[in-house]
Amino acid sequence: MLRIGRSKAYQLLRSGHIKAFHDGRVWLIPKKSVIEYVIGRCG
């Protein structure tokens, strides 16, 4: 959705810029979190 690499995605998750949570070994990222991140970067 963001067209970024895996390393950048994990960096955003660890820094808290995108809100997400773990379900076992998998990161679950709500679409709302991605939209909020994009709006925050643009506006």
C-alpha positions in Angstrom: 0.0 0.0 0.0 2.8 2.4 0.8 5.2 1.0 -1.8 8.1 0.9 0.6 10.6 -1.8 1.3 10.5 -4.3 4.2 13.3 -2.6 6.1 11.6 0.8 6.0 8.3 -0.8 7.0 9.8 -2.4 10.1 11.6 0.8 10.9 8.3 2.7 10.9 6.7 0.0 13.1 9.5 0.0 15.6 9.6 3.8 15.8 5.8 4.0 16.4 5.0 6.1 13.4 2.6 3.5 12.3 0.5 1.9 15.0 0.3 -1.9 14.8 0.4 -5.0 16.9 1.7 -8.5 16.9 -0.3 -11.6 16.5 2.3 -14.3 17.1 5.1 -13.7 14.6 2.9 -11.5 12.3 2.5 -7.7 12.4 -1.1 -6.6 12.0 -1.4 -3.1 10.7 -4.9 -1.5 10.6 -5.7 0.4 7.4 -6.6 3.4 9.5 -3.1 3.5 10.9 -1.6 3.7 7.4 -4.1 6.4 6.3 -3.2 8.5 9.4 0.5 8.1 8.7 0.1 9.3 5.1 -2.1 12.2 6.1 0.4 13.2 8.8 3.3 13.2 6.3 1.4 15.2 3.7 -0.4 17.7 5.9 
